[in-house]
């Protein structure tokens, strides 16, 4: 009986220890669940940030002249090829128009005939003068001879004018380059009948030592640029080529259209670039970059933000290592990886960089500082956004 009591006591003691152990474990689990987690944070500092607004452009030579014939004729010979560089006055096309050559020959012959008439009339005047002096013939005959000479001279002048017109028309059969530049397409082949009323030009000659870059901006952008005085003060704009490399010459804005296009709601803008190596050609596409400086702004990765009802927010860490939601005003960068914050932050604020979907205001975290140079999203914008401390 005594042994039995001892066993019961041992059993109860063991049961008590088991309950106590289970209770301790259950109390520790919540503590593990409330452990403070590490979060990477960025301490921001203000900068003057230069950003580029980009617009697609179409390139044209400063002289882009369409070549049309002035007379009707058949293309007898094409003296150039597409893409060839020609000098001003160089022969481009020869036209076969026999009637103009015939006019030239006939008017030239008419000049010879008119000159002969003038000579004959001059002789008649010279013969009449002494006869009048000796009163062999009357003054009337001298006057008549002089009038014939005047008429002959007038006929000669008319013949010379006709020859000049014929020469001009004949010269139109030889079409030359009005400027130095590059030849465009050649839609008409040998033997084609062409005239001044053809639907497309014989070719185009483009002077591309300087080129125009044409692009459009909407009314909102125009007002933004106009208020900032950008369109009047832009002495340097950049150009990105289709392979995303930068053109090695800087350009400047020359003109903005005087009125908005009612159909598109946009303004047409023209910039000019030097093109010393003839790299750009008429018809090329490219992208123009217009710089704009945002003063005292901050850079944050786009992944560190979230949106609620159209507003953009970040989480800031306070002195108690607790996070608080903060609304910010942002401008997107060309990279799409970062935001330029223009309002809502101040120098020294700590912005949580990652894991923000699991955060809520008041939650305690353990901030781990990260340098801006270590954040890939901020480094990816350096090609298109230049920052100045």
C-alpha positions as CSV (number, residue, x, y, z in Angstrom):
1,X,0.0,0.0,0.0
2,X,2.8,2.4,0.8
3,X,4.5,1.6,-2.5
4,X,1.3,2.3,-4.4
5,X,1.1,5.8,-2.8
6,X,4.6,6.5,-3.9
7,X,3.8,5.5,-7.5
8,X,0.7,7.8,-7.5
9,X,2.8,10.7,-6.2
10,X,5.4,10.1,-8.9
11,X,2.8,10.0,-11.6
12,X,1.2,13.2,-10.4
13,X,4.6,14.9,-10.2
14,X,5.4,13.8,-13.8
15,X,2.1,15.1,-15.0
16,X,2.7,18.4,-13.4
17,X,6.0,18.8,-15.1
18,X,4.5,17.9,-18.5
19,X,1.8,20.5,-18.1
20,X,4.3,23.1,-16.9
21,X,6.6,22.4,-19.9
22,X,3.7,22.6,-22.4
23,X,2.7,25.9,-20.8
24,X,6.1,27.3,-21.1
25,X,6.3,26.3,-24.8
26,X,2.9,27.9,-25.5
27,X,4.1,31.2,-23.9
28,X,7.3,31.3,-26.0
29,X,5.6,30.8,-29.4
30,X,4.0,34.3,-29.4
31,X,7.3,35.8,-28.5
32,X,8.9,34.2,-31.5
33,X,6.0,35.5,-33.7
34,X,6.6,39.0,-32.4
35,X,10.4,39.0,-33.2
36,X,11.6,42.3,-34.9
37,X,12.6,41.7,-38.5
38,X,15.4,43.3,-40.5
39,X,14.4,45.7,-43.3
40,X,16.7,47.6,-45.6
41,X,16.3,51.4,-45.5
42,X,17.7,54.3,-47.4
43,X,18.5,57.6,-45.8
44,X,17.6,60.2,-48.5
45,X,19.4,63.5,-49.3
46,X,18.2,66.2,-51.5
47,X,19.7,66.9,-55.0
48,X,19.3,69.1,-58.0
49,X,18.2,66.5,-60.6
50,X,18.4,67.1,-64.3
51,X,16.0,64.9,-66.2
52,X,15.3,64.5,-69.9
53,X,11.9,64.6,-71.5
54,X,12.0,62.5,-74.6
55,X,10.0,63.0,-77.9
56,X,10.2,61.0,-81.2
57,X,11.5,63.2,-84.1
58,X,11.7,63.0,-87.9
59,X,14.9,64.2,-89.5
60,X,15.0,66.4,-92.6
61,X,17.9,68.2,-94.3
62,X,17.8,72.0,-94.0
63,X,17.5,72.0,-97.8
64,X,15.3,69.2,-99.0
65,X,14.4,70.1,-102.6
66,X,12.1,68.1,-104.8
67,X,13.1,68.1,-108.4
68,X,10.4,68.5,-111.0
69,X,10.8,69.0,-114.8
70,X,9.7,72.3,-116.2
71,X,8.8,70.9,-119.6
72,X,7.4,67.7,-121.0
73,X,9.8,65.1,-122.4
74,X,11.1,61.6,-122.2
75,X,13.9,60.7,-119.8
76,X,16.9,60.1,-122.0
77,X,19.5,59.6,-119.4
78,X,19.8,59.5,-115.6
79,X,23.3,60.7,-114.6
80,X,23.1,59.9,-110.9
81,X,22.1,57.1,-108.6
82,X,20.1,56.9,-105.3
83,X,22.1,58.0,-102.3
84,X,24.8,59.6,-104.4
85,X,26.3,62.9,-103.2
86,X,26.1,65.7,-105.9
87,X,27.4,69.2,-106.1
88,X,25.3,72.3,-107.0
89,X,25.0,72.5,-110.7
90,X,25.8,68.9,-111.4
91,X,23.7,67.2,-114.2
92,X,21.0,64.9,-112.9
93,X,18.7,64.1,-115.9
94,X,18.7,64.6,-119.6
95,X,15.2,64.8,-121.3
96,X,14.5,64.1,-125.0
97,X,12.2,66.9,-126.3
98,X,13.0,67.4,-130.0
99,X,10.6,70.3,-130.4
100,X,12.7,72.5,-128.1
101,X,15.9,71.8,-130.1
102,X,14.0,72.6,-133.3
103,X,12.8,75.9,-131.8
104,X,16.3,76.7,-130.8
105,X,17.6,76.1,-134.4
106,X,14.7,78.1,-136.0
107,X,15.1,81.0,-133.7
108,X,18.8,81.0,-134.3
109,X,18.2,81.1,-138.0
110,X,15.7,83.9,-137.5
111,X,18.4,86.0,-135.8
112,X,20.6,85.5,-138.9
113,X,17.8,86.6,-141.2
114,X,17.0,89.6,-139.0
115,X,20.7,90.7,-139.0
116,X,20.7,90.5,-142.7
117,X,17.6,92.7,-142.9
118,X,19.2,95.2,-140.6
119,X,22.3,95.3,-142.8
120,X,20.2,95.9,-145.9
121,X,18.2,98.6,-144.2
122,X,21.4,100.3,-143.0
123,X,22.8,100.3,-146.5
124,X,19.6,101.9,-147.8
125,X,19.9,104.6,-145.3
126,X,23.6,105.2,-146.1
127,X,22.7,105.4,-149.9
128,X,19.8,107.8,-149.3
129,X,21.7,110.4,-147.2
130,X,24.0,111.8,-150.0
131,X,21.2,111.7,-152.5
132,X,19.0,113.8,-150.2
133,X,21.9,116.2,-149.7
134,X,22.2,116.7,-153.5
135,X,18.5,116.9,-153.7
136,X,18.3,114.0,-156.1
137,X,15.7,112.3,-153.9
138,X,13.3,113.7,-151.4
139,X,13.7,113.6,-147.6
140,X,10.7,111.4,-147.5
141,X,12.7,108.5,-149.0
142,X,15.4,108.9,-146.4
143,X,12.8,108.9,-143.6
144,X,11.3,105.8,-145.1
145,X,14.7,104.1,-145.2
146,X,15.4,105.1,-141.6
147,X,12.0,103.7,-140.6
148,X,12.8,100.4,-142.3
149,X,16.1,100.3,-140.4
150,X,14.3,100.8,-137.1
151,X,11.8,98.1,-138.0
152,X,14.7,95.7,-138.9
153,X,16.4,96.4,-135.6
154,X,13.2,95.7,-133.7
155,X,12.7,92.5,-135.6
156,X,16.3,91.5,-134.7
157,X,15.6,92.2,-131.0
158,X,12.4,90.1,-131.2
159,X,14.4,87.3,-132.9
160,X,17.0,87.4,-130.2
161,X,14.3,87.3,-127.5
162,X,12.7,84.3,-129.2
163,X,16.1,82.6,-129.3
164,X,16.7,83.4,-125.6
165,X,13.3,81.8,-124.7
166,X,14.1,78.8,-126.9
167,X,17.5,78.5,-125.3
168,X,15.9,78.5,-121.8
169,X,13.4,75.9,-122.8
170,X,16.1,73.8,-124.3
171,X,18.2,74.1,-121.2
172,X,15.2,72.6,-119.3
173,X,16.0,69.4,-121.0
174,X,19.1,69.2,-118.8
175,X,18.1,69.1,-115.2
176,X,20.8,70.0,-112.7
177,X,21.2,70.0,-108.9
178,X,20.0,73.3,-107.3
179,X,22.1,72.6,-104.1
180,X,24.8,70.2,-103.0
181,X,23.4,67.2,-101.2
182,X,22.3,63.6,-101.4
183,X,20.0,62.1,-104.0
184,X,16.8,60.5,-102.9
185,X,14.8,57.8,-104.6
186,X,14.5,57.7,-108.4
187,X,10.9,56.6,-109.2
188,X,11.1,57.2,-113.0
189,X,13.2,55.1,-115.3
190,X,14.7,55.6,-118.7
191,X,12.1,56.4,-121.4
192,X,9.5,57.6,-118.9
193,X,7.4,60.6,-120.1
194,X,7.5,63.3,-117.5
195,X,6.2,66.9,-117.2
196,X,5.7,69.6,-114.6
197,X,2.4,68.0,-113.5
198,X,3.8,64.5,-112.5
199,X,2.5,63.2,-109.2
200,X,5.9,62.7,-107.5
201,X,9.2,64.4,-108.1
202,X,12.0,63.0,-110.3
203,X,14.1,62.8,-107.1
204,X,14.9,64.9,-104.0
205,X,18.2,66.5,-103.2
206,X,18.9,66.9,-99.5
207,X,21.5,69.2,-98.0
208,X,22.3,67.5,-94.7
209,X,25.3,69.5,-93.4
210,X,22.6,70.7,-90.9
211,X,19.4,68.8,-90.2
212,X,16.1,69.7,-88.7
213,X,14.5,67.5,-86.1
214,X,10.7,67.9,-86.1
215,X,8.5,66.7,-83.2
216,X,5.2,67.5,-81.5
217,X,4.3,68.3,-77.9
218,X,0.8,68.4,-76.4
219,X,-0.8,71.5,-74.9
220,X,0.0,70.4,-71.3
221,X,3.7,69.9,-72.1
222,X,3.8,73.2,-74.0
223,X,2.4,75.1,-71.0
224,X,4.9,73.3,-68.7
225,X,7.8,74.2,-70.9
226,X,6.5,77.8,-71.6
227,X,6.1,78.6,-67.9
228,X,9.6,77.3,-67.1
229,X,11.0,79.3,-70.0
230,X,12.5,76.2,-71.5
231,X,11.5,76.6,-75.2
232,X,13.2,80.1,-75.3
233,X,16.4,79.2,-73.4
234,X,17.3,75.8,-74.8
235,X,20.7,76.2,-76.4
236,X,21.5,72.5,-76.0
237,X,19.3,69.5,-76.7
238,X,20.4,66.0,-77.3
239,X,19.5,63.3,-79.8
240,X,19.3,59.6,-79.4
241,X,19.8,57.6,-82.5
242,X,17.7,54.5,-83.3
243,X,20.4,52.2,-81.8
244,X,20.0,54.2,-78.5
245,X,23.5,55.8,-78.8
246,X,23.8,59.5,-78.3
247,X,24.4,61.7,-81.4
248,X,27.8,63.5,-80.9
249,X,26.4,66.9,-81.8
250,X,24.2,69.1,-79.6
251,X,21.3,71.0,-81.1
252,X,19.0,73.8,-80.1
253,X,15.3,74.6,-80.4
254,X,14.6,77.0,-83.3
255,X,10.9,77.4,-83.6
256,X,7.5,76.5,-82.1
257,X,4.4,76.7,-84.2
258,X,2.3,79.8,-83.6
259,X,-0.9,77.9,-83.0
260,X,-2.1,74.5,-81.8
261,X,-3.2,71.9,-84.3
262,X,-6.9,71.6,-83.8
263,X,-7.0,67.9,-84.9
264,X,-4.2,66.6,-82.7
265,X,-4.1,69.3,-79.9
266,X,-0.4,69.6,-80.3
267,X,2.3,72.1,-81.2
268,X,5.0,71.5,-83.8
269,X,8.5,72.1,-82.7
270,X,11.7,72.3,-84.8
271,X,15.3,71.8,-83.5
272,X,18.5,72.1,-85.6
273,X,21.6,70.0,-85.4
274,X,25.0,70.2,-87.2
275,X,25.7,67.0,-89.1
276,X,29.4,67.3,-90.2
277,X,29.8,63.6,-90.9
278,X,26.5,63.2,-92.8
279,X,25.4,60.5,-90.3
280,X,21.8,61.7,-90.3
281,X,19.8,61.5,-93.5
282,X,16.4,62.9,-94.5
283,X,13.7,60.5,-93.2
284,X,15.7,59.2,-90.3
285,X,13.9,58.7,-87.0
286,X,15.4,59.5,-83.6
287,X,14.6,60.7,-80.1
288,X,15.2,64.2,-78.9
289,X,16.0,64.8,-75.2
290,X,15.0,68.1,-73.6
291,X,16.6,68.7,-70.2
292,X,14.8,70.0,-67.2
293,X,16.2,70.6,-63.7
294,X,14.2,69.7,-60.6
295,X,15.7,71.4,-57.5
296,X,15.9,69.9,-54.0
297,X,14.4,66.6,-55.0
298,X,15.0,63.0,-53.8
299,X,15.5,59.7,-55.6
300,X,13.8,56.5,-54.4
301,X,13.3,53.1,-56.1
302,X,9.9,52.6,-57.5
303,X,9.7,49.2,-55.7
304,X,9.8,51.1,-52.4
305,X,6.5,52.8,-53.1
306,X,2.9,51.7,-53.2
307,X,-0.3,53.3,-54.5
308,X,-3.7,53.9,-52.9
309,X,-6.5,55.7,-54.8
310,X,-4.0,57.2,-57.2
311,X,-1.7,58.5,-54.5
312,X,1.9,57.3,-54.1
313,X,3.2,56.3,-50.6
314,X,6.3,55.1,-48.9
315,X,7.1,53.8,-45.4
316,X,9.4,55.9,-43.2
317,X,11.1,54.8,-40.1
318,X,10.8,57.0,-37.0
319,X,13.0,57.4,-33.9
320,X,11.3,54.4,-32.2
321,X,12.1,52.2,-35.3
322,X,8.5,52.1,-36.2
323,X,7.2,52.6,-39.7
324,X,4.8,55.2,-40.7
325,X,3.0,55.6,-44.1
326,X,3.9,58.9,-45.9
327,X,2.3,60.3,-49.1
328,X,4.8,61.7,-51.7
329,X,4.6,63.6,-55.0
330,X,6.7,62.0,-57.7
331,X,7.9,62.4,-61.2
332,X,8.7,59.2,-63.1
333,X,12.2,58.7,-64.6
334,X,12.8,57.4,-68.1
335,X,14.2,54.1,-66.7
336,X,10.9,53.2,-65.1
337,X,12.8,51.9,-62.1
338,X,12.9,55.0,-59.8
339,X,10.8,58.0,-58.8
340,X,12.0,61.6,-58.3
341,X,10.2,62.8,-55.2
342,X,9.4,66.5,-55.2
343,X,7.3,66.7,-52.0
344,X,6.6,64.5,-48.9
345,X,10.2,63.8,-47.9
346,X,13.0,65.7,-46.2
347,X,16.7,65.2,-45.9
348,X,17.5,62.5,-43.4
349,X,14.2,60.5,-43.8
350,X,14.7,56.8,-43.8
351,X,12.7,55.0,-46.5
352,X,12.0,51.3,-46.3
353,X,13.2,49.7,-49.5
354,X,11.8,46.2,-49.5
355,X,9.0,44.0,-48.1
356,X,6.6,46.9,-47.8
357,X,3.6,44.7,-48.7
358,X,3.8,43.2,-45.2
359,X,4.1,46.5,-43.3
360,X,1.6,48.7,-41.6
361,X,1.9,51.9,-39.7
362,X,3.2,51.5,-36.2
363,X,5.0,48.2,-36.9
364,X,8.5,48.0,-35.4
365,X,11.3,46.9,-37.6
366,X,15.1,46.7,-37.4
367,X,16.4,49.1,-40.0
368,X,19.5,48.1,-42.0
369,X,21.1,51.0,-43.8
370,X,21.9,50.7,-47.5
371,X,24.0,53.2,-49.5
372,X,22.4,54.7,-52.6
373,X,25.3,53.4,-54.7
374,X,24.2,49.8,-53.8
375,X,20.7,50.2,-55.1
376,X,20.5,48.9,-58.7
377,X,17.3,50.7,-59.5
378,X,18.9,54.1,-58.8
379,X,22.0,53.3,-60.8
380,X,20.0,52.3,-63.9
381,X,18.8,55.8,-64.4
382,X,22.2,57.4,-64.6
383,X,22.3,57.0,-68.4
384,X,19.2,59.2,-68.8
385,X,19.1,61.2,-65.6
386,X,22.0,63.3,-64.4
387,X,22.1,64.3,-60.8
388,X,24.1,67.2,-59.3
389,X,24.7,67.6,-55.6
